[in-house]
Amino acid sequence: MTTQAAPNSVIRAQGLTKTYGKFNAVDGLSMDVREGDIYGFVGRNGAGKSTTMRMICGLIVPTAGELDVLGQDPSVGGGRTGVGAIIEAPGLLDKSSAMDNLMYKAIALGVPKARAHCQELLQIVGLQDTGSKQSCNFSLGMRQRLGIALAMVGNPRILLLDEPFNGLDPGATREMRETLQKINREREMTIIVSSHVLDQLNRFATRFGVINAGRMVAEFESEKMAELAAGAIRVRCKDMPAAGLALRQALPGADVTLSDDGVYQVPSTKATAEQVSDALFAAHQQVLELHKTERDVEDFFLELMDESGASVPAAQ
């Protein structure tokens, strides 16, 4: 699938490939992340998510293809400027406080007014009251949030987070989600989140990229996600040909289709059950079955992550 870069793209990949021996960890991947996105990067273990993120950070060099991050090639010196990341683990100093963890990095980067900057970051992630408590005594959720603050030292424009919800309980997961939304909103930071916690991604991502076997299967906006993953209104009537005609006349543009099991389906994004019922009643059609089906978000993503998912249409 070819990705057309938008004018406000901050990350653009075309034909991106990373080969280890005879194995393509990333295989001709196309990707387009736009400024201000919360980009949900979805794929099974081994699909190539972490490898892609390492190339974006400049930690590894692509074997082939093009990669542009904030107008630069990350594999060239200086290309990592403007990107903060947590890949696999936050890399905290366990015997140091939250403030000291941030200060060490801020000083190393030469951040002006480092203490005030670090205090602000702790406030953003809700760790301003941890004092001298060592990070080894933090809960997993607190460690994850400190890792985010650490990645934000120096005010990068892009934040890359690899599985930030792993191991979190429901309360900590919600705190993490709200923290990321706050950062995106208040700091105007573009965020890429790779995660297996699909229901959480669906709650706050503004754009999705689905990767399978090193290739981008689909990229789409959250609005398109609602359409692609939507359920349908299923209807069976005594006179099916007449019912189909009545539905298409009463609901133009509703994409009325006949399923393999002989039931008419109307996407629930195009019509309500009441509208379908009214159309059939007005045409004097005898309804034998009418119900609305819901499509599970997890099932939808799993279909996309399968080989068969390559045929699913996506919006740019």
N, C-alpha and C positions, 0 to 999 in steps of 0.2 A: 504494500500500500504506500503510495507516495504522499508525503506530507507537504502541503503548501504553507510556507512560513507566513505568518501574519505580520503586519507592519510593526506591531509591538512585541514581537518574539524576543525573549531573553535567552532561550536555549533552543537551538535548532540542530537536529542531527539528520543526516542523509546518507544512507548506505553504511551506517556505522557498524564496524565489525571488530571483534576481538577474538583472536584465535590462540588457543593453547595446544600446541602440537597439531593434531588433526581435528580437535574439537573446537567448534565455534560457540563460545559462550554468549556472544552477541553476534547476530548474523544479518547484516544488511538492514539495521534498524533505522526507521525514520521517526522523528519525534519533534513536537513543536510545543514549547511551554511559553505562555504569554505573560507579560508583566501583570502582577496582581493575582495570578492564579493561585488557588490551592489545588494542586495537581495530584490526584490519586493515582499512584503507579501500582498497577495490579498484575500479579502473576504468581504462579506456583513456585515453590522452592526450586532453584536451579534454572528458572526461566531466563535469567540474565539481568534482573533488577539491580542487584548490588554491583555487578560489573559495570553496568551502564552508569550508575551513580559515581563509581570510582573514576571513570573516564571524565565525567562532567567536572569532578573536583581536580582533575589533573594528577591523580594518584597513580594511574596507569595510562599507558599510551595506546591509542587504537591501532589495530593492525591495518585497517583500511577505512575509507569513508570520510565524511566531513562532519565536524563538530564545532559549533559556534556558541560560545557562552559569553553573553554581554559584549558581543562584538569581537571576542578574542578566541584564539585556539588554546584550550586549556593545557595542551601538551607543550606549549611554548612558554618560556619563562615569563612570569607575571600573569599568566592566564587564570590563576586561581583567585585573583583579587575580586572581591565582591561576592564570594560564595562561602557560606558556613555550612558545616555538615556534621551529622552523627551517623556513622556507618558501622553497624554491628554493636558497638559499645561506646558510651560517652567518653571514656578515657579520663575518669576522675582520679584525683589524688586523694586516696581514702583517708589519710591522716590529717587532711586539711579541711578547713571550714569552707562553706559555700563561697564566701567573699574571697578567701585566699585562692581558691581554685580559679576564680575569675581574674583576680589581680595578677597572678603569675602570667596568664596569657596576655592580658591587657598591656602589661609592662613589656613583655617580649615583642608585642606588635607595635609598641610605641604609641599607644592610644592616648590622646590628650585628656587631661583631667580623669585619669583612670579610675580613681575611687568613686567619683560621682557617677561615672559611666557604669561601673559594676553595681553600684547601689540601685541604679535605675533598672538594670536588667533583673536583679533579684526581685524588685517590686513587680515587674511584668510577669514573672513566673511564680509569684506568690511565695518566695522563700526569704523575704526580707527580715523575718523574725527568727531565723535559725541561729544567729549569733556565732559562737565559737564551736558549736556542735560539729563534730567531724563527719564528713560525708559518708564514711563507712557505717555510721549509725542512722543514716536516712532510710526511709522506706523506698521501695522500688519506684513508686510514683514520684517521690521527691528527687531521687537520683536522675530519673528521666528528665524532669523539669530543669534540674541543674545542668544537665547535658545540653538542653536547648539553650539555656542562658550562655553556656560556654561557647556554643556554636555562633551565638549572636554578638560575641565580643568583636568590636570594630565596626559594627553596623553593616554587615553584608547585605546586598540587595536580594540574594537568593539563599534560602535555607533548605538543605537536603536532609531528610530524616528517614532512616532505614528502620522500619518496624518499631515505631515509638510506642505502640500500644501493647507490645509483647509482655505477657505476664502481669498486666495491670488488672486490678479488680474493677468492678463496674464504676465505683465512685472515682477512682483514680483515672479511669479511662475518660470519664466525663470531664474531669478537671483538665486532662491533657487536651481534649478536643476544644474546650473553651479557651484554653491558653493559646492554642494555635490560631483560633479565630481572632482572638484579641491582637496577636502579633500581626496577622495579616491585615487587620482593619486599621490598627493604630500606627503601626510602623510601616505600613504599605510595602510589606515584604512578600515576595513571591515564595511559595512553599511547595516543595515536592515531598509527598509522603508515600513511601511504599509500605503496604500493610496487607495482612491476611484478614484483618478485622473489617470485613466488607460492610457490615451494617453501620459501623462508625464512619467509614469513608463516605458512604452514601449520605450521611447526615450533614457533612460540611464541605466536601470537595466541590469545587466549581467546574472542574474539568477532569476527565479521566483518560488514562492511557493503559491499554491492556496488552501485556507482552506474553508471548508463548514461544518457547524454543528459540529465544534470542531475537524474535521478530515482533514488530508492533502489529498486533491484530486489528486494533481499532483505537481511535481517539475521538472523543466527543464531549460536548458540554453537558453540564448537569441537567439542563432542560431536555436535551436529547436523550439522556439516560432515562428520564421519567417516561418518555415516549417508547423507547426500545424495550424497557422492562415492564411496561404496563400490561395489565391483564386484558381480558376481552369479555364481551357480552355474548354468550352462546345461546342460540335460539333454534328450535326445531318446530316446524309447523306441519299440519296435515298436507297442505299443498306447497311443497318446497319451492318449485319454480316460481309460483305466483308470489310467495313470501319474499323471495330474493328480489324480484322485480319491485315489489312494494317498498322494501328497505332501501334499495338504490335510488328510487324516485324521491322518497321522503327524506333521505339522509345523503345528499350529494357530497362527495368528497370523504365519506366515512370509511371507504375501503372495505366494503362488505365482501367477505370471502367464504368459500365453502371448504370446510376442513375435510381431512381424509375420512373422518367418521360420519360424514354426511350432515354436519351441523353448520349453520351459518354463524360466522364470527364477526363481530363489530368491535374494533379497538375501543377500549373504555376511555381513551383520550379524545375520541372523536364523537362519542354519543353516550348518553346515560341509558340505563335500563328502562327508565320511564319513557324516553324518546323512542326507543325501539318498540316498546309495548304499544305506545300510542300510534305509531306508524302501522303496525300490524292490525290493530283494532280498527283504524280508519279504513283499511283495505279489506275488512271483513275476513281476516285470516284466523283460523283456529290454531291457537298456540298449544303445543304439546310439552314444550320445555323452554324455559327462559331463566338463565342465571348468569351471574357475573363471576368470572374466575380471577384470581390474583396470581401474579407471577412473583415468585420469591427472588429477591435481589441476589442472594447467594447463588441460586440456580442459574440466573442470568449470567453472572460473571463466570461461573464454571463452564457454561456453554461457550463463552467467548474464549476462555483459556484452553479449550480443546482445539484440536486441529480443525474440526468442523466450523469453529467460530470465525475462520478467515472469511467466510462468505457473508457474515453479518454486516449490514450497511452501517456506516458511521458518518457522523457529521464533522466537518472541519470547523 
